[in-house]
Amino acid sequence: MTLRHATADDRPFLEQLFSATTRSEFASIDPDLVDELLAHQHEIRLRAYADAFDPTGDHIIVHDDGPVGRIWVDSSSDEWTLVDFAVLPDHQKQGIGSVLMADLVDQAERSEATVRLTVRSDNIGAQRLYFRNGFTVELADDVHLQFVRRSSAQRRERFEQVRTRVLADVSLQERLRTVPADRLVAEIIEVAGVLGLEIDAEDVAEAQRTARTDWLERWV
């Protein structure tokens, strides 16, 4: 399996890929109209992506000398976006997604970058892949879930912001000392909210993993 930059010549394949991976979303529509609708939707998406994202991150996934999918990562800033990630149905469940996602996570870790993506709420397979690779749900509506994955360095920094503020407030230190162990993580998150800071359970877990001494005693 290799990656190569997408070119204008890949447009027919990308339309085929879009049709193969999204056709099920239009099951309630007259079959005679679906092909035309899919082509129209694909054209709209092409234009939207071209206007919003860095084209240099658009790659075709090649397996056995043929295109089998696409991965597009806009890494032009510290906030990376997984624009598109799709594999033809016949090549799914063969480890392609797992390998590419692990590589993306490794690159983001080395760059200390946040990665965000959006997936349909009914795409359970994709959600499992993202959860396995450290993504968490940031926002949700009836149709889509927005996932985020912060680097270990970013999570430690977020936790350190809370720690610094707690060290300056004796009452907050006392509040955390008296919390039962099974409530501690939730309480830290609540304290962060009181302080106007954003933190989640993964940030706390990262602090626990990287502390060389008792992670709580270090700051309360």
Buried (B, 14 or more C-beta within 10 A) or exposed (E): BEBEEBEEEBEEBBBEBBBBBBBEBBEEEEEEEBEEBBEEBBEEBBEEBEEEBBEEBBBBBBBEEEBBBBBBBBBEEEEBBBBBBBBBEEBBEEEBBEEBBEEBBEBBBEBEBBBBBBBEEEBEEBBEBBEEBBBEBBEEEEEBBBBBBBBBBBBBBBBEBBBEBBEEEEEBBEBBEEBEEEEBBEBBBBBBEEBEBEBBEBBBBBBEEEBEEEBBEEBB
